């Protein structure tokens, strides 16, 4: 009986096997599997969180781009409106100035018409002269209103910036390089020369007659 009991005990008991033998169970391998299983969902959740964060940043960037685009388009439209407004104001200003200038010419036309009527009526000539003088005075008043003034030339020293020499003649009564006559009057607009006076200039009397080689004979205007 005792022998049989020991035999059963030897066959039915489970003996511990060496680690290196087949069928042996490693306790550390089991722990690694458990750790990997526990870490898996955490890593996946972290990746999903990063993707959501990137999506949020992308949406924010797209929103900023849309706002900047809207501001740019608004600024562009405002600039275009300003340019159109300035152009319209400039055109209006030019039109008003032109109308004002042309309106100032109408009294001159009126005086010319009166002078023509007086000439056709066959008066004594005084009315015609008076009419022409009225036209001249109206024209001078118009020029003065626009800042235009006549240049003083005769008796002045020749100034190439204000005078145009059409002729040089000897003179014993005028110093050399003095304006002794003018063929047409010069005018200033403000301090600038609108038109130089075309003049005859004195020179020393012991020199022969000399013309301005570029101008040729003076073109005397009837005034």
C-alpha positions as CSV (number, residue, x, y, z in Angstrom):
1,X,0.0,0.0,0.0
2,X,2.6,2.4,0.8
3,X,4.5,1.6,-2.3
4,X,1.4,2.2,-4.4
5,X,0.7,5.5,-2.8
6,X,4.1,6.8,-3.5
7,X,3.9,5.7,-7.1
8,X,0.6,7.6,-7.5
9,X,2.1,10.6,-5.9
10,X,5.1,10.5,-8.2
11,X,2.9,10.1,-11.3
12,X,0.1,12.5,-10.4
13,X,2.2,15.4,-9.0
14,X,3.4,18.2,-11.0
15,X,7.1,18.7,-10.9
16,X,8.8,22.1,-11.6
17,X,10.7,22.1,-14.9
18,X,13.9,24.0,-15.6
19,X,13.4,27.3,-17.3
20,X,15.3,26.2,-20.4
21,X,13.2,23.1,-21.0
22,X,10.3,22.9,-23.5
23,X,7.0,23.9,-22.0
24,X,8.4,26.1,-19.3
25,X,6.5,29.3,-18.6
26,X,8.3,32.7,-18.3
27,X,6.8,35.0,-15.8
28,X,8.5,38.2,-17.4
29,X,7.1,37.4,-20.9
30,X,3.6,37.5,-19.5
31,X,4.2,40.9,-17.9
32,X,5.6,42.3,-21.2
33,X,2.4,41.3,-23.1
34,X,0.3,42.9,-20.4
35,X,2.3,46.1,-20.6
36,X,2.1,46.3,-24.4
37,X,-1.6,45.7,-24.2
38,X,-2.0,48.5,-21.7
39,X,0.2,50.9,-23.7
40,X,-1.6,50.3,-27.0
41,X,-4.8,52.3,-26.4
42,X,-2.8,55.1,-24.7
43,X,-0.6,55.6,-27.8
44,X,-3.5,55.5,-30.2
45,X,-5.4,58.0,-28.1
46,X,-2.3,60.3,-28.1
47,X,-2.1,60.1,-31.9
48,X,-5.8,60.9,-32.3
49,X,-5.3,63.9,-30.0
50,X,-2.3,65.2,-32.0
51,X,-4.4,64.9,-35.2
52,X,-7.2,66.8,-33.7
53,X,-4.8,69.5,-32.5
54,X,-3.4,69.8,-36.0
55,X,-6.8,70.1,-37.4
56,X,-7.7,72.8,-35.0
57,X,-4.5,74.7,-35.8
58,X,-5.2,74.3,-39.6
59,X,-8.8,75.6,-39.1
60,X,-7.5,78.6,-37.2
61,X,-4.9,79.3,-39.9
62,X,-7.6,79.1,-42.6
63,X,-9.7,81.5,-40.6
64,X,-6.8,84.0,-40.3
65,X,-6.1,83.7,-44.0
66,X,-9.8,84.4,-44.8
67,X,-9.8,87.4,-42.5
68,X,-6.6,88.8,-44.1
69,X,-8.0,88.2,-47.6
70,X,-11.2,90.1,-46.6
71,X,-9.2,93.0,-45.2
72,X,-7.1,93.1,-48.4
73,X,-10.1,93.1,-50.7
74,X,-11.7,95.9,-48.6
75,X,-8.5,98.0,-48.7
76,X,-8.3,97.4,-52.5
77,X,-11.9,98.5,-53.0
78,X,-11.3,101.6,-50.8
79,X,-8.2,102.5,-52.7
80,X,-10.0,102.2,-56.0
81,X,-12.9,104.3,-54.8
82,X,-10.5,106.9,-53.6
83,X,-8.7,107.0,-56.9
84,X,-12.0,107.4,-58.8
85,X,-13.1,110.1,-56.4
86,X,-9.9,112.0,-56.8
87,X,-10.1,111.7,-60.6
88,X,-13.7,112.9,-60.6
89,X,-12.8,115.9,-58.4
90,X,-9.9,116.8,-60.7
91,X,-12.1,116.6,-63.8
92,X,-14.7,118.8,-62.0
93,X,-12.1,121.3,-61.0
94,X,-10.7,121.5,-64.6
95,X,-14.2,121.9,-66.0
96,X,-15.1,124.6,-63.5
97,X,-11.9,126.5,-64.2
98,X,-12.5,126.3,-68.0
99,X,-16.1,127.5,-67.7
100,X,-15.0,130.3,-65.4
101,X,-12.3,131.4,-67.9
102,X,-14.7,131.2,-70.9
103,X,-17.4,133.1,-69.0
104,X,-14.9,135.9,-68.5
105,X,-14.4,136.1,-72.3
106,X,-18.1,136.8,-72.9
107,X,-17.9,140.6,-72.0
108,X,-15.0,140.9,-74.5
109,X,-17.2,139.4,-77.2
110,X,-20.0,141.8,-76.2
111,X,-17.6,144.8,-76.7
112,X,-16.4,143.5,-80.0
113,X,-20.0,143.2,-81.2
114,X,-20.7,146.8,-80.2
115,X,-17.6,148.0,-82.0
116,X,-18.7,146.1,-85.2
117,X,-22.2,147.6,-84.9
118,X,-20.7,151.1,-84.5
119,X,-18.5,150.6,-87.6
120,X,-21.4,149.4,-89.7
121,X,-23.5,152.4,-88.5
122,X,-20.8,154.7,-90.1
123,X,-20.2,156.9,-87.1
124,X,-17.4,159.5,-86.9
125,X,-14.9,156.9,-85.8
126,X,-14.9,157.9,-82.1
127,X,-17.4,155.2,-81.2
128,X,-15.2,152.6,-83.0
129,X,-12.1,153.7,-81.1
130,X,-14.1,153.7,-77.9
131,X,-15.4,150.2,-78.6
132,X,-11.9,148.9,-79.4
133,X,-10.5,150.5,-76.2
134,X,-13.3,148.8,-74.2
135,X,-12.3,145.4,-75.7
136,X,-8.6,146.0,-74.9
137,X,-9.4,147.0,-71.3
138,X,-11.7,144.0,-70.9
139,X,-8.9,141.8,-72.1
140,X,-6.3,143.3,-69.8
141,X,-8.7,143.0,-66.8
142,X,-9.2,139.3,-67.7
143,X,-5.4,138.7,-67.9
144,X,-4.9,140.6,-64.6
145,X,-7.5,138.4,-62.9
146,X,-5.5,135.4,-64.0
147,X,-2.3,136.8,-62.5
148,X,-0.9,138.0,-65.9
149,X,0.9,141.4,-65.9
150,X,2.7,143.3,-68.7
151,X,6.5,143.5,-68.7
152,X,8.2,146.9,-68.7
153,X,10.8,146.8,-71.5
154,X,11.6,150.2,-73.1
155,X,14.4,151.9,-71.3
156,X,15.4,148.8,-69.4
157,X,18.7,147.0,-69.7
158,X,18.4,144.1,-72.0
159,X,17.6,140.9,-70.0
160,X,17.7,137.7,-72.1
161,X,15.5,136.0,-69.5
162,X,12.7,138.6,-70.2
163,X,13.5,140.1,-73.6
164,X,14.0,138.7,-77.1
165,X,16.4,140.8,-79.2
166,X,15.0,141.1,-82.7
167,X,17.3,143.9,-83.8
168,X,20.5,145.8,-82.6
169,X,20.8,149.4,-83.8
170,X,23.5,152.1,-83.1
171,X,22.4,154.8,-80.7
172,X,24.0,157.9,-79.4
173,X,21.2,158.7,-77.0
174,X,21.0,155.3,-75.2
175,X,23.6,153.3,-73.4
176,X,24.7,150.1,-75.2
177,X,22.5,147.0,-74.4
178,X,19.5,149.1,-73.6
179,X,16.0,148.3,-74.9
180,X,14.9,151.3,-77.1
181,X,11.8,149.9,-78.7
182,X,9.5,146.8,-78.5
183,X,7.7,145.0,-81.3
184,X,5.4,143.1,-79.0
185,X,4.9,143.4,-75.3
186,X,6.1,140.7,-72.8
187,X,4.0,139.3,-70.0
188,X,4.5,137.7,-66.6
189,X,2.3,135.2,-64.9
190,X,3.2,135.6,-61.3
191,X,7.0,135.8,-61.3
192,X,7.5,133.6,-64.4
193,X,7.8,134.8,-67.9
194,X,4.6,134.0,-69.9
195,X,6.0,135.6,-73.1
196,X,9.3,137.6,-73.5
197,X,9.1,141.0,-75.0
198,X,10.4,141.2,-78.5
199,X,12.6,144.3,-78.6
200,X,15.1,146.5,-80.4
201,X,18.4,146.9,-78.5
202,X,20.9,149.8,-78.6
203,X,24.6,149.2,-79.3
204,X,27.6,151.5,-79.7
205,X,27.2,153.8,-82.7
206,X,30.7,153.1,-84.2
207,X,29.6,149.5,-85.1
208,X,27.8,148.6,-88.3
209,X,24.2,147.6,-88.4
210,X,23.6,144.2,-87.0
211,X,20.5,142.0,-87.0
212,X,19.7,139.0,-84.9
213,X,20.9,136.2,-87.1
214,X,18.4,133.7,-85.8
215,X,15.4,136.0,-85.7
216,X,15.8,137.8,-89.1
217,X,13.9,141.0,-89.7
218,X,11.5,142.0,-86.9
219,X,8.0,140.9,-87.2
220,X,6.2,144.1,-86.2
221,X,2.7,143.5,-84.9
222,X,-0.1,146.0,-85.4
223,X,-1.6,146.9,-82.1
